[in-house]
Amino acid sequence: MKYLSSIAAVVALSFAPQAFAQDQQVDDAGFSIAVEAGIGNQQVDVSGGYEKESGSSFSPSLALAYNFNQNVAIVAQYTDYGAAELFDESYSGVNVKASTDMSGVSLVARYLSTPNMSGWSFGGKLGLMSWSSDLYADLSAQGESLRLEYGEDDDVAIYGGLMAAYEINENVSLLLNTDFFLAEPDSTLIAGEKTEILAAHYSLGIEYRF
């Protein structure tokens, strides 16, 4: 009987860490919200002319996540990339400023490593971005000015980024993000040439886990 009791004790000690880990993963599951603010950068590339002209603007975002455990989550996020001036050129005495106002809703899978001894964790996210963009041209000459909206586009693009998180406590984390996606508007800045806009988002935020 004593022999059987010893075997039972060894088995219990062997499985206790696994059971604790499973319980911990269950405890880590749940929803979280995040508020971020940063810089939205939009870089335009037209195959026949302007290359790597870009503009930046204030860019807030709001996210809702479901965390399966401490490491893996599904995140839905709205990001306003703001209005950014892409380039400023003059043609035959007429000054032309091109700008875009962009926003998007993303759905991604996110992975974060387990926090290290200093409280930091690192990871990335990958998914899809449903974006919309309005393209504007501001014309000015001899003291007169005119704004034209010459394009309004929306589409879906592959979206991803890298991130770091600092665990302040079991509910609150500080987030550092850098995200990217490539938009291809139907509207063109130069007739007959393809327009691409590389949208980036660099942000600092706070996440709260319920």
N, C-alpha and C positions, 0 to 999 in steps of 0.2 A: 504494500500500500504506500509506504514511504517512497519507493522507487517510482511509482506512478505519479505521485504528487510532485516529485522533482522534475519529471518529464513535462508535466502540465505547466510548471512554473517557467521552465525554459521556453516552451512554446509561447506562453503569454508574453514573456519579455521580448521574444523575437518579433511578434506581430504588433506589439504596442506602438513602435515608431510609425509603422505603416498606417495603422488605424488613426493615430494622431494627425498624420499628414493628410489623410483623406478628410478628417473632420475639419482641419484647417482650411482645405480647399473649399469645402462647403461653406464655411464661415466667410470666406473671401468672395463668394459669388454674390452678385447683386448689381443694382444700378448706381450710376454716378453721373454727375453733371460737371462741366468744365466751362469756364469763361476765360477767353484769351484776348489779348490785344497786342498788336505788333505792326509790322510794316508789310504791305502788299507791294510787290514789284512786278511790273508787266513789261516784258521785253519783246519787241516786235522784230520779225525778220521777214522781209519781202524779197523773194528770190531775184528780182530784177533791179533792186534799188537800195533802199534804206536797210542797213544791216545792224542789228544789235542796238537800235535806239530803244531807250527804256525810260520809264517813269515810276515813281514810288508814291505811296499815299498811306495814311493811317488805315489799319485793317483790323476790325474786331471780329470775333467769332464766338459761337455758342455751340456746345456739343453735349450729346446724351449718349451714354455708353452702357452696355450690359457686360459686366465682368464675369466670365465663366469661372475664373480663379484669379490668383494674384498676378498671373502672367498674361492671359489671353482675354481679349475683349472684342466686341463688335461696337463700332462707334459711328453714329450719324452726326454730321456737323454742318452748320451753316456758316459760311465765311463771306464777308463783304470786303472785296479787294480794293474798293474805293475807286475814285476817279484819278487817273494818271495821265499826264501828258507824255506822248510817245516821241514826238519830234516837232521841231519848229524850223520851217524853211521859208524862203522868199522866192517868188516866181513873178517876173515881169512887174515888180513893184507891189505885188500883193503878198502879204505875210500870211502863211498858213500854219496853224497849230493843229496837230492831230492828237486826239485823246480818246481814252476808252474808260467806261465805267463798268466794272465786272463784279459779279457775285456768283456763288455756287453752293450746292448742297452735295456733300460727299458721304459715302458709305464705305467703311474700310474695316479690315481685320487688323487688330493691333496686338503686338507682342512686346512686353517689357520683361526684362530679366528680374530675378529676385533681388531686392535691394541689398547692396553690399554693407559692410560694417559702418560706413559713413552715411548710409541712408540713400545713396544714389542708385538708380536703376537706368538701364539703357535699352533701346529697342527701335522698332520701326513700324510702319503701317503701309498697307497697300490695298487699293480698292478702286472705286469709280467716283468721278466727279461730274455732276450734272451742272454745267455752267451756262451763264447767259451774259452777254456783253453788248453794250451800246457804243458805237463808234461815232465820234464827233469831229467836225472840222470847223475851227474858228478862223474866219477870214477878216483881215483888216487892211485898209489902204486909205491914205489921205484923211485920217481921222474918223473913218467910218468902219464899223465892225458888223459881222454877221456870223451866227452860229448855225451850222447845218448838221442834222443827224443823218448820216449817209449809210448806216448799217445797224441792224439789230439782229443778233444771232444767238442761238443756243444749241447745245449738243452735249454729248457724253464723252468723257476722256478718261484714260487710265491716270490714276492719282496715287501718289505715295510720298513718303518722307521718313525722316529720322527724328528721334526724340530722346529726351532724357527727363527723368522725374526724380524729385527729392522728396522723400517721405517725411513730412513734418510731424504727423502722428498717424494713427491707424485709419483715420478718415480723410485727412487733408494732405494733398501733395502739390508741390510746385512743379509746373511743366515748362519745358523748353522744347520748341518745335521748329522744324524747317520742312516745308511741304512744297511739292511741285506738280504741275500738270501742263500739258501742251494743248492749247486751243487752236482750232483751224476755222476761223470765221469764213462764211461764204462771201461776205463783203470784202472788197479788195481796196488797198491803199493806192495801188497802181493798176490800171486797167490791164487785164490779161495776165497778171502775176499773182501767184499764190501768197496768201498772208498767213503767218503763224504767230501766235502770241504765247510765249512761255511765261506762265504765271507762277510766282513764288510767294510764300507766306512765311515770315520769320516772326515768331511770337513768344510771349511769356504769359503763362496762365496759372490758374488755380483750379484743381479738381477736388470735388467733395464726393466721397463714397458713402452711400446710405447704409 
